Amino acid sequence: MPANPEGWLLTVARNRQRDVWKSAGYRRSVPLDTEDPPVEGVALLDDLDADAIPDRRLALLFVCAHPAVAAEARTPLMLQTVLGFDSSQVARAFAVSPAAMQQRLVRAKRRIRDARIPFVVPGRGALAERLPPVLEAIYGCHALTWREGTRSLAGEARYLAVTLATLLADEPEAWALAALTTLVAARNSPADTVFRPLDAQDPADWDPQLITEGEDYLRRAERPGSAPGRFQLEAAIHAVHCTRLTTGDTDWQALRTLYTALVAVAPTLGSRTAHAAVLGRTDSAEDGLCLLDRLPPERERFQPYYATRADLLARAGRFAEAAAAYDTAATLTDDPAVREFLRARGAAVRGSPRR
C-alpha cells in the first residue's frame, strides 16, 4: 500500500507534462502498482488484462472510481490527481467554493489511505459500476477545456472518450460521450481567440468531417427500445445544433424536447440552466427566468447561470438587471475571451433604452 496515495497517483499520472500526453509511448509506459493487498470484503476481479487498456490514464480513472471512495469525491479526485486540474478549477466545474472542494478531496485521499484501498485495475465485471464516474471525469475535462480547441486538453478529453468507447465496445453512454466531445470539437476553431456563442457562429467554419464522425458515434450509442441516457441526450442536443450546417436553422422545439428529457434524467445545474435558456427561445424570456429562479443556491457560483440570466433579462427588456448579470458572469470565468464577450454584452445592454 503506498504511504502517500496522492503522491503515488501524481507520480504515475503526471510524470510528464501534459504537452506530451498524446505520445503513444507515454500511453503505454506508466506501470500500475498491482501488488497492493486487497481491501477486506472487496472481491477484486482479474479478468481484464490491464495491458489491454491503451492509455494508463483510463486505468487510473477506474482505480479512482473504487466504490469505497465517497461517490461525491470520485470524479473530483480523478480530475485533480489523474487529469491534472487544480482544486480551484475542479471547484468551478462543480459550482462549489475552492475551500469546500479542497476539503472534499482531502477526505477522499484520507479515505484511500485509511481504508487501504488497493491501487489495482478492476476486472471487467466491476467496470460497469465504475463507469459512470469515469465518464463524468472525462466529461468534466471536456467542460473545463472545450474552449481550448482540438489541439489542447479539449482534444485529450475527446481522445479519452473515443478510446474508452472503443475499448468497451458495447457501452452506449461511452459512445455517446465520444459523440458529444466530437460534435463540440467540430464547431471549435483552435485559431479563433474571439468567443462567439453558438447561435452567432458561422456554420461554414465548422468541420463537416468531425460532424459526420460524431453522428456515427451517436448511432453506435442507440439502443432501440431502451431509454436514452444522459450523454446520449446531450450528444443528440449537439447533433441538433450541428444540423444548422445543412438546414440553416436551429430546431428550437427539438432542443426543448431533448432538454426536457435531459433534466428528467440528469437534473444538473448545467442541464437546468440550458433548459431555461432554450425555454426562453421557444416560449418566453419570462418563462426561462422562472426556471432559473428555481435553481439551488449553488447557482451563485455558476457562470452559465448569470450569462443565461443576463441574456433572458435583456430579451425581456430589463436592461439594467441584464447588465449587472453580465458583469457578475464576467467575474466568474477565467477565460479572457469569454470575459471580454460578457463585458461587451453588458456594456451594450447598459446603453439600451428601457421598453
NUPAZA-990608 format. One record per residue (C-alpha): residue number from 0; residue in three letters; x, y, z. Coordinates in nm, 4 decimals. Layout:
N
TILUM   rogu   drenza          x          y          z
TILUM    NUM      Ala          X          Y          Z
...
# end
This chain:
355
TILUM   rogu   drenza          x          y          z
TILUM      0      Met     0.0000     0.0000     0.0000
TILUM      1      Pro     0.1567     0.3334    -0.0987
TILUM      2      Ala     0.2164     0.5507     0.2077
TILUM      3      Asn     0.1152     0.8590     0.0119
TILUM      4      Pro    -0.1773     0.7811    -0.2218
TILUM      5      Glu    -0.1853     1.1301    -0.3718
TILUM      6      Gly     0.1858     1.1259    -0.4368
TILUM      7      Trp     0.1616     0.7834    -0.5965
TILUM      8      Leu    -0.1151     0.8933    -0.8314
TILUM      9      Leu     0.0622     1.2156    -0.9181
TILUM     10      Thr     0.3847     1.0303    -0.9912
TILUM     11      Val     0.2119     0.7849    -1.2209
TILUM     12      Ala    -0.0326     1.0197    -1.3861
TILUM     13      Arg     0.1761     1.3331    -1.4244
TILUM     14      Asn     0.5368     1.2179    -1.4602
TILUM     15      Arg     0.5447     1.4066    -1.7850
TILUM     16      Gln     0.3963     1.7404    -1.8811
TILUM     17      Arg     0.0553     1.7447    -2.0434
TILUM     18      Asp     0.2028     1.8657    -2.3720
TILUM     19      Val     0.3326     1.5112    -2.4338
TILUM     20      Trp     0.0160     1.3327    -2.3203
TILUM     21      Lys    -0.0661     1.2382    -2.6775
TILUM     22      Ser     0.2547     1.0448    -2.7404
TILUM     23      Ala     0.1929     0.6747    -2.7969
TILUM     24      Gly     0.4975     0.5879    -2.5897
TILUM     25      Tyr     0.3597     0.7672    -2.2854
TILUM     26      Arg     0.0237     0.5990    -2.3158
TILUM     27      Arg     0.1894     0.2604    -2.2773
TILUM     28      Ser     0.4800     0.3385    -2.0464
TILUM     29      Val     0.3414     0.4033    -1.6965
TILUM     30      Pro     0.3049     0.0850    -1.4880
TILUM     31      Leu     0.0316     0.0281    -1.2343
TILUM     32      Asp     0.1126    -0.0981    -0.8869
TILUM     33      Thr    -0.0626    -0.4364    -0.8734
TILUM     34      Glu     0.0988    -0.5637    -0.5549
TILUM     35      Asp    -0.1210    -0.3864    -0.3017
TILUM     36      Pro    -0.3220    -0.6032    -0.0595
TILUM     37      Pro    -0.6983    -0.6177    -0.1206
TILUM     38      Val    -0.9477    -0.4380     0.0965
TILUM     39      Glu    -1.1193    -0.6857     0.3248
TILUM     40      Gly    -1.4549    -0.7949     0.1866
TILUM     41      Val    -1.3928    -0.6498    -0.1608
TILUM     42      Ala    -1.3752    -0.9009    -0.4440
TILUM     43      Leu    -1.1075    -0.7956    -0.6911
TILUM     44      Leu    -1.1724    -0.9381    -1.0359
TILUM     45      Asp    -0.8802    -1.0119    -1.2626
TILUM     46      Asp    -1.0488    -1.0998    -1.5895
TILUM     47      Leu    -0.9419    -0.7772    -1.7592
TILUM     48      Asp    -0.5806    -0.7501    -1.8682
TILUM     49      Ala    -0.4536    -0.4063    -1.7667
TILUM     50      Asp    -0.2307    -0.4083    -2.0748
TILUM     51      Ala    -0.5461    -0.4093    -2.2872
TILUM     52      Ile    -0.6176    -0.0534    -2.1717
TILUM     53      Pro    -0.4321     0.1632    -2.4267
TILUM     54      Asp    -0.3987     0.4720    -2.2060
TILUM     55      Arg    -0.2813     0.4464    -1.8462
TILUM     56      Arg    -0.4910     0.7466    -1.7511
TILUM     57      Leu    -0.8031     0.5438    -1.8255
TILUM     58      Ala    -0.6756     0.2684    -1.5979
TILUM     59      Leu    -0.6111     0.5223    -1.3219
TILUM     60      Leu    -0.9580     0.6703    -1.3634
TILUM     61      Phe    -1.1102     0.3291    -1.2947
TILUM     62      Val    -0.8802     0.2900    -0.9927
TILUM     63      Cys    -1.0082     0.6214    -0.8508
TILUM     64      Ala    -1.3677     0.5068    -0.9058
TILUM     65      His    -1.3350     0.2425    -0.6330
TILUM     66      Pro    -1.6726     0.2090    -0.4537
TILUM     67      Ala    -1.5055     0.2650    -0.1156
TILUM     68      Val    -1.4291     0.6248    -0.2213
TILUM     69      Ala    -1.7212     0.8563    -0.1445
TILUM     70      Ala    -1.9415     0.8925    -0.4521
TILUM     71      Glu    -1.9295     1.2728    -0.4477
TILUM     72      Ala    -1.5486     1.2669    -0.4405
TILUM     73      Arg    -1.4699     1.0173    -0.7164
TILUM     74      Thr    -1.4976     1.2457    -1.0172
TILUM     75      Pro    -1.3246     1.5449    -0.8484
TILUM     76      Leu    -1.0442     1.3102    -0.7383
TILUM     77      Met    -0.9957     1.1926    -1.0963
TILUM     78      Leu    -0.9941     1.5456    -1.2330
TILUM     79      Gln    -0.7272     1.6550    -0.9867
TILUM     80      Thr    -0.4963     1.3572    -0.9456
TILUM     81      Val    -0.5190     1.1924    -1.2879
TILUM     82      Leu    -0.6159     1.4673    -1.5315
TILUM     83      Gly    -0.4120     1.7410    -1.3662
TILUM     84      Phe    -0.6641     2.0141    -1.2817
TILUM     85      Asp    -0.6124     2.2140    -0.9648
TILUM     86      Ser    -0.8740     2.2217    -0.6913
TILUM     87      Ser    -0.9994     2.5688    -0.7874
TILUM     88      Gln    -1.0712     2.4537    -1.1435
TILUM     89      Val    -1.2496     2.1452    -1.0139
TILUM     90      Ala    -1.4470     2.3597    -0.7697
TILUM     91      Arg    -1.5632     2.5830    -1.0525
TILUM     92      Ala    -1.6818     2.2809    -1.2506
TILUM     93      Phe    -1.8922     2.1674    -0.9540
TILUM     94      Ala    -2.0086     2.5187    -0.8584
TILUM     95      Val    -1.8700     2.4976    -0.5051
TILUM     96      Ser    -1.6130     2.7068    -0.3218
TILUM     97      Pro    -1.2450     2.6128    -0.3630
TILUM     98      Ala    -1.2245     2.5556     0.0139
TILUM     99      Ala    -1.5177     2.3135     0.0083
TILUM    100      Met    -1.3715     2.1224    -0.2852
TILUM    101      Gln    -1.0297     2.1073    -0.1209
TILUM    102      Gln    -1.1880     1.9564     0.1909
TILUM    103      Arg    -1.3735     1.7011    -0.0208
TILUM    104      Leu    -1.0509     1.5966    -0.1923
TILUM    105      Val    -0.8570     1.5748     0.1340
TILUM    106      Arg    -1.1258     1.3499     0.2833
TILUM    107      Ala    -1.1174     1.1252    -0.0233
TILUM    108      Lys    -0.7399     1.0853    -0.0064
TILUM    109      Arg    -0.7566     1.0170     0.3667
TILUM    110      Arg    -1.0181     0.7500     0.2962
TILUM    111      Ile    -0.7899     0.5880     0.0385
TILUM    112      Arg    -0.5105     0.5748     0.2944
TILUM    113      Asp    -0.7112     0.4650     0.5968
TILUM    114      Ala    -0.9210     0.2016     0.4167
TILUM    115      Arg    -0.6151     0.0707     0.2325
TILUM    116      Ile    -0.7988     0.0894    -0.0968
TILUM    117      Pro    -0.5999    -0.1161    -0.3486
TILUM    118      Phe    -0.4461     0.0541    -0.6472
TILUM    119      Val    -0.5441    -0.2131    -0.8987
TILUM    120      Val    -0.7388    -0.2021    -1.2219
TILUM    121      Pro    -1.0831    -0.3582    -1.1693
TILUM    122      Gly    -1.1904    -0.6664    -1.3570
TILUM    123      Arg    -1.4384    -0.6391    -1.6408
TILUM    124      Gly    -1.7211    -0.7411    -1.4100
TILUM    125      Ala    -1.6566    -0.4324    -1.1956
TILUM    126      Leu    -1.6214    -0.1893    -1.4847
TILUM    127      Ala    -1.9947    -0.1238    -1.5177
TILUM    128      Glu    -2.0355     0.0117    -1.1640
TILUM    129      Arg    -1.7239     0.2259    -1.2003
TILUM    130      Leu    -1.8034     0.3554    -1.5478
TILUM    131      Pro    -2.0383     0.6472    -1.4573
TILUM    132      Pro    -1.7837     0.8482    -1.2521
TILUM    133      Val    -1.5161     0.7789    -1.5154
TILUM    134      Leu    -1.7439     0.9170    -1.7866
TILUM    135      Glu    -1.8173     1.2139    -1.5594
TILUM    136      Ala    -1.4445     1.2824    -1.5206
TILUM    137      Ile    -1.3851     1.2789    -1.8960
TILUM    138      Tyr    -1.6916     1.4985    -1.9402
TILUM    139      Gly    -1.5548     1.7304    -1.6711
TILUM    140      Cys    -1.2241     1.7548    -1.8566
TILUM    141      His    -1.4207     1.8396    -2.1703
TILUM    142      Ala    -1.6326     2.1003    -1.9910
TILUM    143      Leu    -1.3269     2.2712    -1.8427
TILUM    144      Thr    -1.1286     2.2776    -2.1664
TILUM    145      Trp    -1.3630     2.2769    -2.4676
TILUM    146      Arg    -1.2762     2.6383    -2.5470
TILUM    147      Glu    -0.9083     2.5484    -2.5851
TILUM    148      Gly    -0.9554     2.3775    -2.9217
TILUM    149      Thr    -0.8811     2.0338    -3.0586
TILUM    150      Arg    -0.5029     2.0633    -3.0220
TILUM    151      Ser    -0.5091     2.1002    -2.6439
TILUM    152      Leu    -0.6694     1.9338    -2.3437
TILUM    153      Ala    -1.0063     1.9576    -2.5173
TILUM    154      Gly    -0.8586     1.7202    -2.7730
TILUM    155      Glu    -0.7417     1.4987    -2.4874
TILUM    156      Ala    -1.0956     1.4719    -2.3487
TILUM    157      Arg    -1.2182     1.3657    -2.6898
TILUM    158      Tyr    -0.9314     1.1192    -2.7289
TILUM    159      Leu    -1.0065     0.9592    -2.3916
TILUM    160      Ala    -1.3783     0.9381    -2.4703
TILUM    161      Val    -1.3248     0.7723    -2.8088
TILUM    162      Thr    -1.0577     0.5387    -2.6696
TILUM    163      Leu    -1.2824     0.4314    -2.3829
TILUM    164      Ala    -1.5802     0.3730    -2.6131
TILUM    165      Thr    -1.3664     0.1619    -2.8440
TILUM    166      Leu    -1.2273    -0.0363    -2.5510
TILUM    167      Leu    -1.5694    -0.1141    -2.4037
TILUM    168      Ala    -1.7275    -0.1578    -2.7490
TILUM    169      Asp    -2.0904    -0.2015    -2.6402
TILUM    170      Glu    -2.1423     0.0704    -2.3771
TILUM    171      Pro    -2.3928     0.3203    -2.5215
TILUM    172      Glu    -2.3072     0.6036    -2.2831
TILUM    173      Ala    -1.9378     0.5718    -2.3674
TILUM    174      Trp    -2.0162     0.6067    -2.7385
TILUM    175      Ala    -2.2495     0.8945    -2.6578
TILUM    176      Leu    -1.9719     1.0798    -2.4744
TILUM    177      Ala    -1.7432     1.0185    -2.7723
TILUM    178      Ala    -2.0152     1.1673    -2.9933
TILUM    179      Leu    -2.0646     1.4673    -2.7655
TILUM    180      Thr    -1.6966     1.5620    -2.7500
TILUM    181      Thr    -1.6541     1.5105    -3.1245
TILUM    182      Leu    -1.9548     1.7233    -3.2203
TILUM    183      Val    -1.8321     2.0048    -2.9965
TILUM    184      Ala    -1.4841     1.9757    -3.1483
TILUM    185      Ala    -1.6424     2.0104    -3.4924
TILUM    186      Arg    -1.7601     2.3599    -3.4021
TILUM    187      Asn    -1.4353     2.4674    -3.2371
TILUM    188      Ser    -1.1685     2.6592    -3.4225
TILUM    189      Pro    -0.8325     2.6315    -3.2398
TILUM    190      Ala    -0.7137     2.9503    -3.4073
TILUM    191      Asp    -1.0163     3.1563    -3.3010
TILUM    192      Thr    -0.9319     3.3691    -2.9980
TILUM    193      Val    -1.2662     3.5532    -3.0032
TILUM    194      Phe    -1.5547     3.3895    -2.8199
TILUM    195      Arg    -1.8722     3.3537    -3.0227
TILUM    196      Pro    -2.1860     3.1994    -2.8743
TILUM    197      Leu    -2.3209     2.9064    -3.0690
TILUM    198      Asp    -2.6038     3.0933    -3.2385
TILUM    199      Ala    -2.3588     3.3609    -3.3584
TILUM    200      Gln    -2.1173     3.1150    -3.5200
TILUM    201      Asp    -2.0976     3.0719    -3.8969
TILUM    202      Pro    -2.1626     2.7030    -3.9729
TILUM    203      Ala    -1.9355     2.7346    -4.2756
TILUM    204      Asp    -1.6474     2.7410    -4.0259
TILUM    205      Trp    -1.7449     2.4047    -3.8765
TILUM    206      Asp    -1.5745     2.0766    -3.9624
TILUM    207      Pro    -1.8187     1.8560    -4.1585
TILUM    208      Gln    -1.5911     1.5527    -4.1290
TILUM    209      Leu    -1.5971     1.5697    -3.7494
TILUM    210      Ile    -1.9737     1.6203    -3.7553
TILUM    211      Thr    -2.0109     1.3019    -3.9608
TILUM    212      Glu    -1.7807     1.1191    -3.7195
TILUM    213      Gly    -1.9752     1.2420    -3.4173
TILUM    214      Glu    -2.3063     1.1408    -3.5726
TILUM    215      Asp    -2.1643     0.7940    -3.6390
TILUM    216      Tyr    -2.0640     0.7595    -3.2734
TILUM    217      Leu    -2.4139     0.8687    -3.1715
TILUM    218      Arg    -2.5680     0.5990    -3.3914
TILUM    219      Arg    -2.3465     0.3425    -3.2183
TILUM    220      Ala    -2.4932     0.4593    -2.8885
TILUM    221      Glu    -2.8502     0.3908    -2.9973
TILUM    222      Arg    -3.0312     0.1047    -2.8270
TILUM    223      Pro    -3.3814     0.0602    -2.9761
TILUM    224      Gly    -3.6363     0.0077    -2.7047
TILUM    225      Ser    -3.4110     0.1474    -2.4315
TILUM    226      Ala    -3.4436     0.4905    -2.2761
TILUM    227      Pro    -3.1508     0.7166    -2.3710
TILUM    228      Gly    -2.9001     0.8064    -2.1031
TILUM    229      Arg    -2.7643     1.1452    -2.0079
TILUM    230      Phe    -2.4794     1.1558    -2.2572
TILUM    231      Gln    -2.6978     1.0229    -2.5381
TILUM    232      Leu    -2.9350     1.3125    -2.4796
TILUM    233      Glu    -2.6528     1.5670    -2.4587
TILUM    234      Ala    -2.4947     1.4327    -2.7764
TILUM    235      Ala    -2.8323     1.4485    -2.9512
TILUM    236      Ile    -2.8609     1.8125    -2.8449
TILUM    237      His    -2.5255     1.8902    -3.0044
TILUM    238      Ala    -2.6280     1.6966    -3.3154
TILUM    239      Val    -2.9373     1.9175    -3.3466
TILUM    240      His    -2.7185     2.2277    -3.3281
TILUM    241      Cys    -2.4902     2.0841    -3.5964
TILUM    242      Thr    -2.7795     2.0367    -3.8395
TILUM    243      Arg    -2.7699     2.4133    -3.8906
TILUM    244      Leu    -2.4780     2.3466    -4.1257
TILUM    245      Thr    -2.7186     2.1850    -4.3737
TILUM    246      Thr    -3.0558     2.3411    -4.2874
TILUM    247      Gly    -2.9509     2.6939    -4.1983
TILUM    248      Asp    -3.1860     2.6902    -3.8997
TILUM    249      Thr    -3.1846     2.5772    -3.5358
TILUM    250      Asp    -3.4700     2.3470    -3.4388
TILUM    251      Trp    -3.5504     2.5039    -3.1027
TILUM    252      Gln    -3.8551     2.2845    -3.0459
TILUM    253      Ala    -3.6410     1.9717    -3.0828
TILUM    254      Leu    -3.3955     2.1208    -2.8349
TILUM    255      Arg    -3.6800     2.1952    -2.5940
TILUM    256      Thr    -3.7918     1.8314    -2.6107
TILUM    257      Leu    -3.4390     1.6991    -2.5603
TILUM    258      Tyr    -3.3620     1.9312    -2.2692
TILUM    259      Thr    -3.6895     1.8393    -2.1002
TILUM    260      Ala    -3.5841     1.4740    -2.1236
TILUM    261      Leu    -3.2297     1.5543    -2.0085
TILUM    262      Val    -3.3484     1.7384    -1.6980
TILUM    263      Ala    -3.5659     1.4392    -1.6113
TILUM    264      Val    -3.2669     1.2025    -1.6423
TILUM    265      Ala    -2.9901     1.4270    -1.5067
TILUM    266      Pro    -3.1175     1.7422    -1.3324
TILUM    267      Thr    -2.7743     1.9011    -1.3014
TILUM    268      Leu    -2.7160     2.2714    -1.2614
TILUM    269      Gly    -2.5875     2.2839    -1.6181
TILUM    270      Ser    -2.8778     2.0979    -1.7767
TILUM    271      Arg    -3.1367     2.3019    -1.5882
TILUM    272      Thr    -2.9672     2.6281    -1.6862
TILUM    273      Ala    -2.9528     2.5277    -2.0523
TILUM    274      His    -3.3168     2.4149    -2.0368
TILUM    275      Ala    -3.4119     2.7619    -1.9145
TILUM    276      Ala    -3.2161     2.9212    -2.1987
TILUM    277      Val    -3.3979     2.7123    -2.4600
TILUM    278      Leu    -3.7360     2.7741    -2.2978
TILUM    279      Gly    -3.6572     3.1435    -2.3269
TILUM    280      Arg    -3.6425     3.0938    -2.7030
TILUM    281      Thr    -3.9393     2.8618    -2.7556
TILUM    282      Asp    -4.1753     3.0134    -2.5000
TILUM    283      Ser    -4.0804     3.3470    -2.3452
TILUM    284      Ala    -3.7904     3.5103    -2.1663
TILUM    285      Glu    -4.0006     3.5292    -1.8504
TILUM    286      Asp    -4.0660     3.1540    -1.8643
TILUM    287      Gly    -3.6923     3.0932    -1.8844
TILUM    288      Leu    -3.6294     3.3283    -1.5927
TILUM    289      Cys    -3.8869     3.1430    -1.3834
TILUM    290      Leu    -3.6903     2.8213    -1.4330
TILUM    291      Leu    -3.3667     2.9951    -1.3361
TILUM    292      Asp    -3.5272     3.1257    -1.0177
TILUM    293      Arg    -3.5898     2.7651    -0.9103
TILUM    294      Leu    -3.2230     2.6680    -0.9220
TILUM    295      Pro    -3.0477     2.5870    -0.5918
TILUM    296      Pro    -2.8118     2.8286    -0.4118
TILUM    297      Glu    -2.5106     2.6745    -0.5904
TILUM    298      Arg    -2.6146     2.8822    -0.8911
TILUM    299      Glu    -2.4405     3.1818    -0.7325
TILUM    300      Arg    -2.1018     3.0313    -0.8246
TILUM    301      Phe    -2.2104     2.9088    -1.1686
TILUM    302      Gln    -2.1084     3.1396    -1.4514
TILUM    303      Pro    -2.3544     2.9989    -1.7120
TILUM    304      Tyr    -2.6407     3.0809    -1.4753
TILUM    305      Tyr    -2.5538     3.4506    -1.4768
TILUM    306      Ala    -2.4799     3.4570    -1.8508
TILUM    307      Thr    -2.8133     3.2900    -1.9267
TILUM    308      Arg    -2.9972     3.5140    -1.6829
TILUM    309      Ala    -2.8403     3.8207    -1.8427
TILUM    310      Asp    -2.9480     3.7121    -2.1906
TILUM    311      Leu    -3.3047     3.6402    -2.0793
TILUM    312      Leu    -3.3286     3.9676    -1.8872
TILUM    313      Ala    -3.2134     4.1546    -2.1973
TILUM    314      Arg    -3.4740     3.9725    -2.4088
TILUM    315      Ala    -3.7352     4.0756    -2.1529
TILUM    316      Gly    -3.6268     4.4404    -2.1785
TILUM    317      Arg    -3.4856     4.4516    -1.8249
TILUM    318      Phe    -3.1579     4.6035    -1.9394
TILUM    319      Ala    -3.0170     4.7354    -1.6118
TILUM    320      Glu    -3.0603     4.3947    -1.4488
TILUM    321      Ala    -2.9150     4.2288    -1.7572
TILUM    322      Ala    -2.6044     4.4482    -1.7450
TILUM    323      Ala    -2.5479     4.3626    -1.3791
TILUM    324      Ala    -2.5857     3.9911    -1.4528
TILUM    325      Tyr    -2.3371     4.0130    -1.7393
TILUM    326      Asp    -2.0896     4.1872    -1.5083
TILUM    327      Thr    -2.1248     3.9111    -1.2492
TILUM    328      Ala    -2.0854     3.6410    -1.5142
TILUM    329      Ala    -1.7636     3.8058    -1.6323
TILUM    330      Thr    -1.6131     3.7769    -1.2843
TILUM    331      Leu    -1.6817     3.4018    -1.2739
TILUM    332      Thr    -1.4761     3.2975    -1.5761
TILUM    333      Asp    -1.1017     3.2587    -1.6197
TILUM    334      Asp    -1.1289     3.2604    -2.0000
TILUM    335      Pro    -1.0172     3.6058    -2.1256
TILUM    336      Ala    -1.2184     3.5769    -2.4483
TILUM    337      Val    -1.5378     3.4821    -2.2653
TILUM    338      Arg    -1.4793     3.7582    -2.0104
TILUM    339      Glu    -1.4361     4.0152    -2.2873
TILUM    340      Phe    -1.7523     3.8935    -2.4603
TILUM    341      Leu    -1.9578     3.9176    -2.1409
TILUM    342      Arg    -1.8264     4.2638    -2.0580
TILUM    343      Ala    -1.9045     4.3835    -2.4094
TILUM    344      Arg    -2.2571     4.2457    -2.3850
TILUM    345      Gly    -2.3006     4.4156    -2.0500
TILUM    346      Ala    -2.1868     4.7478    -2.1920
TILUM    347      Ala    -2.4187     4.7096    -2.4906
TILUM    348      Val    -2.7333     4.6411    -2.2887
TILUM    349      Arg    -2.6423     4.9093    -2.0355
TILUM    350      Gly    -2.6895     5.1638    -2.3108
TILUM    351      Ser    -3.0177     5.0177    -2.4351
TILUM    352      Pro    -3.3360     5.2207    -2.3803
TILUM    353      Arg    -3.5953     5.0789    -2.1427
TILUM    354      Arg    -3.9001     4.9236    -2.3068
# end
